[in-house]
Amino acid sequence: MPSIEVVQSLTGATPAPNKSQILPKAKIIVASPSLANNSALLEYMTSFINRSYHSNYDGLVDTKKHIRTSASELSQKILSGQIAIAWKPSSDPDKEIAEDVIGCVSIELVGPGMAGLGLLTCHLEHRGTRIGQQLMEFAEDWAKRLGAEEMQLEILVPDGWEHEENHRVVRWYERRGYKLLRVAETAEIIEWLATVVVGPTKMRIYRKKL
């Protein structure tokens, strides 16, 4: 299965920012294996990823039971070469300062010509600065360099009811060319996620030709 992407914390999921809010282009780099042992950075990333997801999940899942990621999972993905990190434009990534990290994204080759997108996340303090868009563009270019011809992602959506933030996230991906492939039961795609939703949900599977 592709790497799982549920409701995501994206800069594009917020109203259009003023030009004064848009940061210079972030420094986005595939994470060095050395970062897998940087406990301060791993804990910092785990914290802002989970806070960002919980911000978007409010009213969709029980955020007291749901944890999107952990330091150990991030460490393993870094060692596997599956995480790219967005650093502040003014930062020096070689110094590996945790507070300089403003976002991340993961990809995984999941089949011939197919990459799975996951963990596309922007620090809450940097929403509205187009970091999410920069991370998406980097991930798609990265996947192509690895030989992928398509990108796939899965999004948790309400079934028969509305969730405003979720709707914005879905539209953000659709504007970027992701086409609905199919709709599945939540438990079919992520069994544990079905145990923490607060209402009827489905999983939408999207793909985009790169």
N, C-alpha and C positions, 0 to 999 in steps of 0.2 A: 504493500500500500504506500501511497505517497506520504511524505511528511505532513502531519495534520496541522491545518491552520483553521482556528475557530474564529470567533469574533475578535477583531484585531484592533490594536491601538494605533491609529494612523493619523498623520498630519492631515491627510485629505478628508478625514471624517469630521472635520470641524469647519466652520464657516471660513470663507476665503480671507486670508490675512491681509493687513495693510502692508504695503511695500516695505515700510520701516521695520516690520516684524520678520521679514524673510532674511534668514542668515546667509552669509556667503556659503559657497558649496562646502559641504562637510568632507572630511577626510575619511573615506570608506575603504577599509582594508580587510581582506580575509585574515581572520585572527591568527596570530602566531601561536604555535604549540606551547610556547612558554607561558601564555596566558592561562592555560589549563591548570597551572599551579599557583596562580595569583589569587589567593583567597579573598583579599579585599575587593578586587575587581569582580570576582564571581558573585560575591554577596551583594555588591552594589547593583550589578546587572539583574540578578534574581529579584531584588527588591523592586526596581523600577519596572521590570517586565510584569511582575504580578500586580503591582499597583495600577499600571496602565490597562491591563486586561480587566481587572476588577472595575475600573472606572467605566469601561464599555459594557461589562457584563451586568451591571446593576439592573436588577429587575428581570434578567434573563436566566441567570444561574444563582445558586446559593453561594455567594462569595466567601462565606465562612468555611465552606467545605471544599471549594475549588481552588486549587493551586496550579497555575499554568506551567511553571517550570521550577527547577531546583538548581542549586549550585553544582551538584554532581552531574545532572543532565547537561548543563552548559559546558562543564569541563569535558565530558565525553564528546560532545559535538565539536568542540574546539579541536580536540585531539584527532577527530575524524575529518577535519578540514571542512566542516559544514557551516561555520558561522562567520559572517562578516560583521564588522563593527564600524559604526559611524562615530567619529571623534569630532569634538568641537573644532571649528576652522582654525582657531588660534593655538591648538594643542600640539604637543609632540608625542605621537603614538609610541615612540620608542621608550618614553619614560613610563608608560603603562600606568598612568594615574587614573584611578577609577572614576573620579568625578568629571573627567574629560569625556567620558562615554555618553553619547546622547541618543543612541539607537542601535538596532541590530536587525539582522535578517539571517535566516538559514535556508539552505537548499540541499537537496539530496537527490542523487540519481536513483530513480526507482524502477527503471526499466529501459529497454532500448529507445533512445531518443526522448526520454521523458524525465523531467525533473519535478520534484515536489517542493513547494514553497511553504515556509513556516516561520514563526516567531518574528514577523515583520512588526517591529515595535519602535515607537518613539517615546523618549522620556516625556512625562506629562508637562514639564516646564518648557518643552520645545515644540509643543503642538502648534500648528499654524505656521510653521517655518519651512514647510515643504521638505523636511527631512525624510518623511515617508516616501515621497515621490522619488527622491534621490536614491533611497535604499531599493525601491522597486526597480528602477532603471539599472542599478548596479547588479541586482540579483539576476535580472533577465540576461544581461550581457555576460555575467559569470556563467550562467547555465549554458549559454551558447558556446562559450569557450570550452566547456566540458563536454560538448557534443550533443546537448539536448536540442531538440527541435520543438518541443512543447513544454509548457509549464502547467502544473496542476495544483489546485488548492481546494480545501474544503472549508465551508463556512456554516456555523451553526445559525439557524434562523428560527423565529417563532412560527408555529403552525396554526393559522387561523386567528392570530392576534397580532398587534402591532408593537414594535419596539423601535423608537425613533433613532437611537444611535446605531442599532444594527442595520436599519434601512440605509443610513448614510454610508456605512462601511460597504455594504453590498453595491451600492451605486458607485462608490469610489473604484472598486475593481471593474465593474462593468464599463465605466468610462475609459478604463485603460485596456480595453479589448478582451477581457475575460468573458467567455461565453459559457452559459449553463449547459453542462453535459447531462446531468441527471440529478434527481432528488432521492435521498435515501433516508431510512430510519436512523436516528441518532445513534442508537445502540449498535447498528450494523457497522458504522464507521469508527466510533469511539465508545466502547461499551461503558467505561467508567463515567463518561460525561453525561450519559443518560440518567445517571443516579443523582446528579446535582442540579439539573434544570428545574425551574420553578413553574413551568407550564409546558404545554405541548410544543415540541420542536421537531425540526427535520434538519438534515445536513444537505446543503447544496454543493455539488462538485462542479468546479469550473476548470476550464482549460483555455490556454491561449497559445497560438502558434508563434514561435519566436523568430 
